[in-house]
Amino acid sequence: MTPTRVLVLGVLMPGEPLHGYEVRRRLELMGVQNWANVGFGSIYHALTAMTKDGLLEIAEPGEGGGEGRNDRERVRYRITESGRTDFRHRLDRQWREIQPIVDPFLVALTFVDEVPLAQLQALMAERQEKLRAGFVMAERVLAARSAPGAPKSVDESLRLTAAQYRAQLEWLDDAAERLRRDGQL
């Protein structure tokens, strides 16, 4: 299940008709680029598909009356009752489902024995630096609340992101120490 569909429906749940740019702007205010794998280019596709599926309706058609990009941007969408039901169902399912976290790092870790010691130490140090930077960024965004108007619940996504960075960093710090001490993991 793609998070784009749930996010777009969720932004439209209050009932105010929005056009694609407004949907994107509200998602950006939530900071979804930091915690969800959503391509902002997929928003118009999702709006069109969900309209065809009856989850959204066109509240105000585009002014140009054509099919060009500017016309699509001016169309205002409103969530339907079917869309509300679909959103609630998907949201409930996402709360209940436990999915594995797919991280390419786990693949690299599987073959750690194939990496020469000096290179492994350098790679681990680089990853530690990136994780620290990610953790600091998540903490800064949370502390600054740089997006007034974003739902307060977005703070919880940022807290979870920071906790995931912190947990991986703690593991990596311990692994780097074991590597330094024992010459292997």
N, C-alpha and C positions, 0 to 999 in steps of 0.2 A: 504494500500500500504506500503510495506516495504521500509525503507530508504536505506537498503543495495543495492538494485538494482540501485537506483538513484546515490548513492555514487560511486559504482563501475563503472557505465557508465560514470559518471562525471570525474573520475580519468583517464579514457581511452579516453575522448573527444579530447585531443590534438593530438591523432593519433599515438603516439609512442607505439609500442607493449610492453606489460609488462607481466611478469609472476605473479602468485598469491602472492608471497612474496613481490614483488615490489608494487603491488596494496595495500596490507596491510600496508606496510611501509609508503606509501604516505597518506593513511587514518590516520595513527598514527601521522604523521607530522601535519596533519590538526587538530589533537586533538579530533577526532570524539568520542572518548571514554568519553569525557567530556560533549558532548551535543547531541549525537544521540545514540539511543539504537541499536547498531550494535555489534553483536557477531563476533569477528574476525574469528572464526571457520566457519562462514557461507559464507565467501568469496569464497572458492573453490566451494562450492555448487552453489553459485550464478553464478560464471564463467561458470560452466558446464551447468547449466540450460539456461543461456542466449546464450550460444553457440548453444545448441539444438534449441532454439527459433529463431536463425538467427540474434540475436542482436550483437553477437561477432563472430569472426572467429579466427581460430588458425593460427597465423602468423608463428610460429616456433614450431613444435612438440617436445615433450620431447625426450631427447637423448636416453633413455633406450628402447623406443618403447613398453613399457608395460603399465600396468594400476596401478602401485604402486604409493604410495604417492610421492616419489622423482620424478617420471616421470611427475606427475601432476604439481609439483612445477616448473619444467623446461619448461613447455609449456608456450609460449608467446601468449597473446591474443591481438587482435586488434578490435576496434569497427567498425561495418559495418554502411552503410547508414541507414539501418533499426534501428540500435541501436541509431544512432544520432537522428533520428526522434522520437523514443520512449523516449529518454532522454529529448528532448525539450518538448514533450507533458507532460511527468510526472512532469518536473520542472515547467512548466506553471501551471499545476493543483495544485501543492503544494503551489505556490504563491497565488492562488485564494481561496483555501479551508481554511476554519477556522474550526479547530478541537478542541474539548474540551481537555484541558490538564488533563490527567488522572494521578491523584496523590493519593496514598493510604491515605495521610494525610486528604483529603477531607472526606473520609469514617470515619476516626477517629473523625474528627471534628463534623460530623453528630451526633455522640453519646457522645458528650462531657459531657452531664448531667449524664452519667453512670460512670464517673471516679471520685473517691473521691478527694476532694480539694487538699490535700497535694500531692497526686500522680500526679494530673493534673499540679500543679505548678512545680514539679520535671520534668515531661515530657516536659513541655513548656521550661524550662531552658535548658534542654538537646538539644531540637530542636533549640533553639536560638544559642547555642554554635556551633552546626553542620552547621547551615546556615551561621554564621559568618565565619567559617573555609572555607566553600565552596565559599563564596563571596571573601575572601582574596585570595584563590587559583586561582580563575578566574581572579582577578585583577593582581596577580603576573604573571600568564602565559601571559596575555595581555601586561603587562609592559616589561617583559623580552623578548618576542618574541623568546622564546627558540627553536622555530622550524623554523630556516631559510629555505626558500624554500617552506614553506606552503603558499598557496594563501592568499593575504591580506584580501580577503573577509571572511576568517575564523575569523578575528578579530571581525567582526560584530556578529558572533555566540557567541563568548566569551562575548562581551558587552551585548548581550541579556541575556545570562545566568546570568551574574553578576546582571543585572537589575531585573531579576526574583527573585534571592536570596534576593536582597535588598528590593524588594516590599514585599515578604513574611516575611522578618525579621521586617520591619516596622509594618506590621499588627500584628505580634506576639508580638512585644514590646508593642504595644498599648493594645492588648488583655491581656497580662500579667499584665499591670498596672490596667486595669479594674477589673481583677480577684483579684488583691491585694486589691484594693479599695472597691469593691462591694461584693467580695466573690463569684462571679459568672460571667459568660460571658453573 
